[in-house]
């Protein structure tokens, strides 16, 4: 019997633009048309002013490592050790993610280090954004 995989999100009408973006290799965020706040996670209204006039745009995919913990216990769909991280996107919002393509040690994972988005298909419909140390 195969080992259970990672629990995957279920797209909703409010988050569909985000998942369509990951399929296209884009990290899409929302911006309030009234107060200009950029926010994540996706929702149909601005968390700052409650306006429903919001736009979707392609983010740069660049961020810095804001915080993390290295998890060492086995969890279905993950091979320990792995970093559970919060990154601060260049556009402002913070996003929970995993750091990939580097050693999962405190020496390799330095706070404020530049990171960039990479996308990994989990199945035919869900492509997750992860972050890796920025190249060059």
C-alpha positions as CSV (number, residue, x, y, z in Angstrom):
1,X,0.0,0.0,0.0
2,X,1.5,3.4,-0.9
3,X,2.3,5.9,1.8
4,X,-0.2,8.7,2.2
5,X,0.9,12.0,0.6
6,X,0.8,15.6,1.6
7,X,-2.6,17.0,2.5
8,X,-3.6,19.2,-0.5
9,X,-5.7,22.4,-0.6
10,X,-9.2,22.4,-2.2
11,X,-9.6,25.3,-4.6
12,X,-12.7,27.5,-4.1
13,X,-14.2,30.2,-6.3
14,X,-12.4,32.8,-4.2
15,X,-9.0,31.1,-4.6
16,X,-9.3,29.9,-8.2
17,X,-7.2,32.7,-9.6
18,X,-4.3,31.7,-7.3
19,X,-4.4,28.1,-8.4
20,X,-4.7,29.1,-12.1
21,X,-1.6,31.2,-11.5
22,X,0.4,28.4,-10.1
23,X,-0.5,26.2,-13.1
24,X,0.9,29.0,-15.3
25,X,4.1,29.3,-13.2
26,X,2.9,32.6,-11.6
27,X,2.5,33.7,-8.0
28,X,-0.7,35.8,-8.1
29,X,-1.7,38.2,-5.3
30,X,-4.5,40.6,-4.8
31,X,-4.5,44.4,-4.4
32,X,-7.3,46.5,-3.1
33,X,-8.4,49.1,-5.8
34,X,-9.5,51.5,-3.0
35,X,-6.7,51.5,-0.5
36,X,-3.9,49.8,-2.5
37,X,-3.2,47.1,0.2
38,X,-1.6,43.9,-1.3
39,X,-2.7,40.8,0.6
40,X,-2.5,37.0,0.9
41,X,-4.2,34.6,1.3
42,X,-6.8,35.2,-1.4
43,X,-10.2,36.5,-0.4
44,X,-13.0,38.4,-2.2
45,X,-12.5,41.6,0.0
46,X,-9.7,43.7,1.3
47,X,-8.7,42.8,4.9
48,X,-7.7,46.4,5.5
49,X,-10.8,48.4,4.4
50,X,-13.3,45.6,3.5
51,X,-13.7,46.9,-0.1
52,X,-14.8,44.3,-2.7
53,X,-13.0,46.2,-5.4
54,X,-9.9,44.1,-5.7
55,X,-7.5,43.2,-8.6
56,X,-5.3,40.2,-9.2
57,X,-1.7,40.7,-10.4
58,X,1.4,38.6,-11.0
59,X,3.8,39.0,-8.1
60,X,7.6,39.0,-8.6
61,X,8.1,35.7,-6.8
62,X,10.9,37.3,-4.8
63,X,10.9,37.3,-1.0
64,X,13.1,37.0,2.1
65,X,13.0,34.3,4.7
66,X,11.1,35.8,7.7
67,X,10.9,32.9,10.1
68,X,11.1,29.1,10.1
69,X,11.3,25.9,12.1
70,X,13.0,22.7,11.0
71,X,10.6,19.8,11.6
72,X,12.2,16.5,12.3
73,X,9.3,14.1,12.9
74,X,7.8,12.1,10.1
75,X,4.5,13.3,8.7
76,X,2.8,11.8,5.6
77,X,4.0,13.4,2.4
78,X,7.2,14.9,4.0
79,X,10.7,13.6,4.4
80,X,12.3,15.0,7.6
81,X,14.0,17.2,8.2
82,X,12.1,20.0,6.4
83,X,11.6,23.7,6.9
84,X,8.2,25.1,7.6
85,X,8.7,28.8,6.8
86,X,7.2,32.2,6.6
87,X,8.5,34.4,3.8
88,X,8.0,38.1,3.4
89,X,7.1,38.7,-0.2
90,X,8.6,41.8,-2.0
91,X,5.1,43.0,-2.5
92,X,4.5,43.1,1.3
93,X,2.4,40.1,2.4
94,X,3.8,37.1,4.3
95,X,3.2,33.6,3.1
96,X,3.7,30.2,4.8
97,X,5.6,27.7,2.7
98,X,8.4,25.2,2.6
99,X,12.0,26.0,1.8
100,X,13.4,23.6,-0.8
101,X,16.6,23.0,-2.8
102,X,18.9,23.6,0.1
103,X,20.1,21.9,3.3
104,X,17.5,22.0,6.0
105,X,19.9,23.4,8.7
106,X,20.2,26.6,10.6
107,X,23.5,27.3,8.8
108,X,21.8,27.1,5.4
109,X,18.6,28.9,6.4
110,X,19.5,32.4,7.4
111,X,16.8,34.9,8.3
112,X,16.4,37.7,5.8
113,X,18.1,35.6,3.1
114,X,16.7,36.2,-0.4
115,X,14.4,33.5,-1.7
116,X,12.5,32.9,-4.9
117,X,9.4,31.0,-5.8
118,X,9.5,27.6,-7.5
119,X,6.4,25.5,-8.4
120,X,5.9,21.8,-7.8
121,X,3.0,19.8,-9.2
122,X,1.3,17.6,-6.6
123,X,-1.2,16.2,-9.0
124,X,-3.0,17.3,-12.2
125,X,-4.8,20.2,-10.5
126,X,-2.7,21.3,-7.6
127,X,0.7,23.0,-8.1
128,X,2.2,24.3,-4.9
129,X,4.5,27.3,-4.6
130,X,7.7,26.7,-2.6
131,X,10.7,28.9,-2.1
132,X,14.4,28.3,-2.6
133,X,17.5,30.4,-2.0
134,X,17.6,33.1,-4.7
135,X,20.1,32.4,-7.5
136,X,22.4,35.3,-8.3
